[in-house]
Amino acid sequence: MKKTKIALVAFTLLITSCIEEYKIQEMVPFESPDIVIQGRITSGSESVFYLSKTQPIGSEEPPESILNAEITILGQNGYESPKATFDIEEDCYIINTQDLPDNTLYAVLIKAEGETYQSDFQELFITPSIESVSYKEREDGISIHVTSYGDEGNSPYYLWAYGEDWEFHAPDNINGLKGIPVYSKEIYNLPFLDENGNNPYLYCWGHNGSKHINIYNTTTLTENTAKEVELFRIPIDDVRISYIYSILVKQYSLSPEGYQYYSLIKKYSEESSGLFTPIPGEVKGNISCISNPDIKVLGYVLASTCQTKRIYIYESDFKQICSEYDSGCISAGWGDNFFNLNKIYTEGVIAMTYNGELSPFLNPNLTETIFYTRECIDCRAVEGSTKKRPDFWPN
C-alpha cells in the first residue's frame, strides 16, 4: 500500500467582483501532492511565497521548507521582478512589490530542486480599505473582528492574514537584589542585573503569523460589506493579552476560484483539528510543474492589492475581564513552608540575596535570600520569546 502524504495547511496566510453566488464544488479523492506552493502577488505590500515538501502521515516533524529556490514575478507586459529573498524568521520567500502596477496580468515563476513551476496569469484584484479592526471582551477572553465596506466594483470574496505581536513581563521585578543567580543548582551564567541594578530580562516580546484561514463572502448580502467578521479568539489566560497586544490585519480580495480553493482547504483543515491535514481530494489550485507534468502540486497564488490596519490592545483597557495569565512562577524564602521551597529546588531555582553574599547554598542561614523559579524573573523562559523590541512598538 502506498504511504499517503499530507500537507501543511496552516499557511501563514495571505487573501475580490461579480456579485453572484459562487458555489463550492464537491471533491473526488486523489493521490497526494509532492510539493505545496502557497503565496500572494501583492501590490501595496510585499509579495510572499511558501514552499514545502509533504510529510508521511503520522510524522511528528513539520513539513520541510524548500530552500534555495529562485522565485520571480512575471508580468504579461514583459515585467520581471527582482528575485525573492528567503526570510529565515518567517520561513518564507519575500519580494518587495509595494508599487506593483495593476495594468497587466501576473504569474509567479519558481525554480526549485531542478524543476520549474508557474502559476496562471491573473489580474490584480483591487481590495477595499479596512474600516476597522476591533476586539470584544468575553467571559473567557477576547475576540478579534474586522470590518470592510466594498462596492460593486470590488470582489465579494475576502481573505485576511495577520501578524500578532505582544509584550509581556516576568512577574517578579528583582531590581535592587544582589548576589549570584543560581539555576538548577548551577551558576546561571548571566550579567543578571545591568549597570543600573535593573533586571534586563523583565520585558520580552512574542510574535505569531496567521494561524487560521480567514475568508468571507458577501454574495448573499444586499451590500458588499464585511461587518465585524470574527477572525479568531484569544483565551483569558493567554500571555498575548497579559500586557500589550498588537495585531496587523492584511486584507486581500479573491477571485471566485481562489475563494473556492481556500474554502475547501479550510473545511478539511478544521475537520482534521491539526496543522497537518490529509489532502482532501481534487482541490484545483492554479500552479503546475511546467518542467514535469507528472509532479503533483498543491497550492494557490492569489493576485491582489493589499489593505492593512494595526491596532494596540492594552490589558489595562479591559473593562469586564482581567488577564489570568499564569507564568508558572514560584518564589519562596527560607521562612516559607518547605513544600514550596522543595518544589522550587526540584524544578530549578534562581536565588538572589539582599546582602550581596555569593551563594545561599553555601550559607542557608541567610534569612534575606529569596528563591525563584526561572519563570519568575526571566521572561525568556516563555517559549518563543525574544528581547528584540519591534520597531513600531508604542512604549
Secondary structure as the mmCIF struct_conf table of DSSP 4:
data_model
#
loop_
_struct_conf.conf_type_id
_struct_conf.id
_struct_conf.beg_label_comp_id
_struct_conf.beg_label_asym_id
_struct_conf.beg_label_seq_id
_struct_conf.end_label_comp_id
_struct_conf.end_label_asym_id
_struct_conf.end_label_seq_id
HELX_LH_PP_P HELX_LH_PP_P1 LYS A 2 THR A 4
STRN STRN1 LYS A 5 LEU A 8
BEND BEND1 GLU A 20 GLU A 20
HELX_LH_PP_P HELX_LH_PP_P2 LYS A 23 GLU A 26
HELX_LH_PP_P HELX_LH_PP_P3 GLU A 31 PRO A 33
BEND BEND2 ASP A 34 ASP A 34
STRN STRN2 ILE A 35 SER A 43
BEND BEND3 GLY A 44 SER A 45
STRN STRN3 GLU A 46 LYS A 53
STRN STRN4 GLN A 55 PRO A 56
TURN_TY1_P TURN_TY1_P1 ILE A 57 GLY A 58
BEND BEND4 GLU A 61 GLU A 61
HELX_LH_PP_P HELX_LH_PP_P4 PRO A 62 GLU A 64
STRN STRN5 SER A 65 SER A 65
HELX_LH_PP_P HELX_LH_PP_P5 ILE A 66 LEU A 67
BEND BEND5 ASN A 68 ASN A 68
STRN STRN6 GLU A 70 GLY A 75
TURN_TY1_P TURN_TY1_P2 GLN A 76 ASN A 77
BEND BEND6 GLY A 78 GLY A 78
STRN STRN7 GLU A 80 GLU A 80
HELX_LH_PP_P HELX_LH_PP_P6 SER A 81 ALA A 84
STRN STRN8 THR A 85 ASP A 87
TURN_TY1_P TURN_TY1_P3 ILE A 88 ASP A 91
STRN STRN9 CYS A 92 ASN A 96
TURN_TY1_P TURN_TY1_P4 GLN A 98 ASP A 99
BEND BEND7 ASP A 102 THR A 104
STRN STRN10 LEU A 105 ALA A 112
TURN_TY1_P TURN_TY1_P5 GLU A 113 GLY A 114
STRN STRN11 GLU A 115 SER A 119
HELX_LH_PP_P HELX_LH_PP_P7 ASP A 120 PHE A 121
STRN STRN12 GLN A 122 GLU A 123
STRN STRN13 PHE A 125 PHE A 125
HELX_LH_PP_P HELX_LH_PP_P8 ILE A 126 SER A 129
STRN STRN14 ILE A 130 ARG A 138
TURN_TY1_P TURN_TY1_P6 GLU A 139 ASP A 140
STRN STRN15 GLY A 141 TYR A 149
TURN_TY1_P TURN_TY1_P7 GLU A 152 GLY A 153
BEND BEND8 ASN A 154 ASN A 154
BEND BEND9 PRO A 156 PRO A 156
STRN STRN16 TYR A 157 HIS A 169
BEND BEND10 PRO A 171 PRO A 171
TURN_TY1_P TURN_TY1_P8 ASN A 175 GLY A 176
STRN STRN17 LYS A 178 LYS A 178
BEND BEND11 GLY A 179 GLY A 179
STRN STRN18 VAL A 182 TYR A 183
TURN_TY1_P TURN_TY1_P9 SER A 184 LYS A 185
STRN STRN19 GLU A 186 ILE A 187
BEND BEND12 LEU A 190 LEU A 190
BEND BEND13 LEU A 193 LEU A 193
TURN_TY1_P TURN_TY1_P10 GLU A 195 ASN A 196
BEND BEND14 GLY A 197 GLY A 197
TURN_TY1_P TURN_TY1_P11 PRO A 200 TYR A 201
BEND BEND15 LEU A 202 LEU A 202
STRN STRN20 TYR A 203 ASN A 208
BEND BEND16 HIS A 212 HIS A 212
STRN STRN21 ASN A 214 ASN A 217
TURN_TY1_P TURN_TY1_P12 THR A 219 THR A 220
BEND BEND17 LEU A 221 GLU A 223
STRN STRN22 THR A 225 PRO A 235
TURN_TY1_P TURN_TY1_P13 ILE A 236 ASP A 237
HELX_RH_3T_P HELX_RH_3T_P1 VAL A 239 ILE A 241
BEND BEND18 SER A 242 TYR A 243
STRN STRN23 ILE A 244 SER A 253
HELX_RH_AL_P HELX_RH_AL_P1 PRO A 256 SER A 272
TURN_TY1_P TURN_TY1_P14 SER A 273 SER A 273
BEND BEND19 GLY A 274 LEU A 275
STRN STRN24 PHE A 276 PRO A 278
BEND BEND20 GLY A 281 GLY A 281
BEND BEND21 ASN A 286 ASN A 286
STRN STRN25 ILE A 287 CYS A 289
BEND BEND22 ILE A 290 SER A 291
TURN_TY1_P TURN_TY1_P15 PRO A 293 ASP A 294
BEND BEND23 ILE A 295 ILE A 295
STRN STRN26 VAL A 297 THR A 305
STRN STRN27 GLN A 307 TYR A 314
HELX_RH_3T_P HELX_RH_3T_P2 GLU A 315 ASP A 317
BEND BEND24 LYS A 319 GLN A 320
STRN STRN28 SER A 331 GLY A 333
TURN_TY1_P TURN_TY1_P16 TRP A 334 GLY A 335
BEND BEND25 ASP A 336 ASP A 336
HELX_RH_AL_P HELX_RH_AL_P2 PHE A 338 GLU A 347
STRN STRN29 ILE A 350 THR A 353
BEND BEND26 TYR A 354 ASN A 355
BEND BEND27 LEU A 358 LEU A 358
TURN_TY1_P TURN_TY1_P17 PRO A 360 LEU A 362
TURN_TY1_P TURN_TY1_P18 PRO A 364 ASN A 365
TURN_TY1_P TURN_TY1_P19 THR A 367 GLU A 368
STRN STRN30 THR A 369 TYR A 372
HELX_RH_AL_P HELX_RH_AL_P3 ARG A 374 ILE A 377
HELX_RH_3T_P HELX_RH_3T_P3 CYS A 379 ALA A 381
BEND BEND28 VAL A 382 VAL A 382
TURN_TY1_P TURN_TY1_P20 GLU A 383 GLY A 384
STRN STRN31 THR A 386 THR A 386
BEND BEND29 LYS A 387 LYS A 387
TURN_TY1_P TURN_TY1_P21 ASP A 391 PHE A 392
#
